[in-house]
Amino acid sequence: MKSSLYKISRWKHYKKIKTCLLVEDLLLVNGHVPKDIKLHCFNRQDEMNIFIQVDYDHFGASLRDIFDENWQRTSIMTSLAKQIVKAIQC
């Protein structure tokens, strides 16, 4: 609580945010932490590209996949290993 993300990263968005502690109920699905899904949208020269990041087993193996907007796995690599099971169903 003593450190400032603004002072560490210099991201101006954090400059005026007061430090606080946020606590939420733990959400479990069948006794496990659910998949974490994030959308990344990029607009370059009026062309929108959407990528879907899915993190699995957040408190375990920490695996990650990146899908395109049609839920097809991409070849995009991150610092986390790719999930080795079938793609998630939507």
HELIX and SHEET records of a PDB file:
HELIX    1   1 LEU A    5  SER A    9  1                                   5    
HELIX    2   2 LYS A   12  TYR A   14  5                                   3    
SHEET    1   A 3 ASP A  36  ARG A  44  0                                        
SHEET    2   A 3 GLU A  47  TYR A  56 -1                                        
SHEET    3   A 3 LEU A  63  ASP A  68 -1                                        
END                                                                             
